[in-house]
């Protein structure tokens, strides 16, 4: 983390409850209002009190936010939280001008932005175009360009055509594997630039541990063992994803590849199914659900089905069931799907954001599963009192080494109980025309605009 409106990382009290943050002087908002601790406190309190999604990111953790000096912000937490600095880097925590906004539920200004950054919002009507102009009064290094015009495309085909024809200078995300491969080939010829980075998004299977026969751990473990992630990477994605061996991707500190030993382990899958009572004489058939409107999910589901049929013929049969995303999200927490293929992008860059939103359960029991909480929202209904305690503990410990041990323990339990099966982690691909300088993808998967520059006239 690199402080920006802060001049240093927070000073944290010994009990982990109080964060004192020194703020930068001489900064102005886009409307000319001065930035100070009062303005920063206003911004964070507005984020919580306006009750937008995900206001709970902050409100669940924070007891109070106040200016304890002209340029000192003090935040007091309800309980120690090791990942709190990562939450403060969430884009919604941006400083906004107190003169331009109000605090109150529903008092949003979704087509306006008055911040402190290197660009001013010049035009946005809520549609698919956003115009940004360079801020001449920016406190930091001036952008290498005079502004950025953003175009949001409804389909990957349209974006693909736009970068090919030169209608856009830079294209990022939402391209299908075949389109990425085609653009990579153009980059090899020198007509385009391509930048590749390990992404933060993951794809996984949510397993309903309350539905028969998936209520048997051996069945869930067998399903995890039969999946060959290298085949998914090579045949479905043409090498454009990374195999995922935990819900926490390898680029995030604290990741442990607990599913690697199970990956494509057909002998173990067969032995586990036999333990659960399944064989050629008594085959196992499972309904396998996926989002039918996402091409990669359709291809991945068919590939997993083919792997099962080829490696465990007559023993494991997957009955594919496709459904539109909107319908799926409405029914996940109703227990409608025994297995469902989903994806996840974290709100903040910490292992906590890959574990708690999956394995945590507020209300439930071993007998009845999770009745309220994160795992029920995911359609898994997994309940484990020890996991709940460990999730809370890893948030509150102040010793990084101790926290890493707890994170490892949680991932070991994940591989043992298999309420979720990690599949692949996305890669980020950015394509830029040959005349663009300064194109980059950050480890946070963000593309910095300020470094972009055209070297020749259009």
C-alpha positions, 0 to 999 in steps of 0.5 A: 500500500502506498499512502496518497491522501494519507501521508503514512500508513495508520498508527494502530493502538496496542489493542488494535482498536484505534487507527490514527491517520496523518493526512496530506495538506494543501489538497483541494477538491474538484469544486475548490473546497479544502481537503482536511480531516473533517472532510475525510471524516464526512466522506467515510461517515457518508459512505456508511450512513447513506446505506448503499451497497456495500456500506456494511464493509465499513459499518460492520467494523467501525465504532466512530470516525472523527477528526482529531486534528486539522489533518489527523483522522481517528477511526475506532473499531468495534473489534480488532480487524487485521484487514482493515487497512485493505478496506480503507483502500476500497474505492468507495472510501474516496474523499468527496467534497462536503459541499457537494454531498449530503449524508442520509439514506438514499441521498446519492448522486450517482451521476456526479463525482467531486473528489480530489483525484487527477481527473474531474468528471466532465460528463456522465448521464448514467449511460455507457459513456464517461468523460474525464478531464485532467484536473489542473489543480491536482496535488500530485504528478499531473496526468500524461494526457488531457483526459480519458473517454470511457466507453462501456460495451454491452458485448465482448464482440463489440469491444473486440471489433473496436480495438481491432478497428482502432475505434478505441485506444485501450481495451480491458476485460470482458473478452472471450478466450478466442478473442484474446487469442486473436488479439495476442496474435496481432500483438505478436505481429506488432500491431497491438500491445498486450499486457498480462497480469494475474487477476483477482477474480475466481471461479468455483463450484458452490456445493449444497452440503445439505442435499443428498448425496452431497451431504456425504463428505466423500462425494464432495471430495470425489467431485473435487478430485475428478476435476483436472484444472490443467485441462480446463486451462488449456482446452477451455481458456487456451492458457488464459487462466490459472488453475485455482487450488484454494478459494484464496488465489496464489497472488494473495498473501496467505493462500495455501494450495490445499486442493492441489493434491486432489487435482485430477486424482482419478484413483482417489476419486474412485476410492472415495466414491466406493467408500460412499457406496458408488460403483459401476453397479450403483453409479452416481448421478449429480445435477450440475448447474451453471449460468447459461448466458456465460460462454466460458461457464457453458464450455467449462461445465461441458468439459468437466462433464467430459472429464468425469465420463472419460475418467470414471465411466459408468460411475460418475454421471453429471447431468448439466443444467443451464440457467440465466444468471438473474434466475440463479442469483434469486434461487441460490439461497433457496437450496435449488441447486446441488452444485452451481458454478459461480465467480467472485471478485473481492471488495478488498485485497485480503484473504479474509475477502475470499474466506469469510464471504464463503465459509461464514455462517451466522445461524445454523447447526451441524444437523440443519446446516446454515440457515442465515449467513454467507454460506447460505447466500452462496447456496452451500449451507455449510455450517462449522462452529470451529470455522466460524471461530477461526474466521473471527479469530484471524480478523482480530489477531495482531501477529501476522505469523499467527494469522497466517497459521489460522488462514492455513487451518481454514483452507485445510478445513475447506479441502477436507469438508469441500463446501466449495471447489475452486476451479480457476483464477482469472488473468487480466489482459489489457490491449493497447494500440501501438501508439499508446505509451504507459499502459499497465495493469496493477496488481489490484487489477486496476488500469492507471489512466494517468500514465497513458499517452499517445505518441502520434496523432490519430 
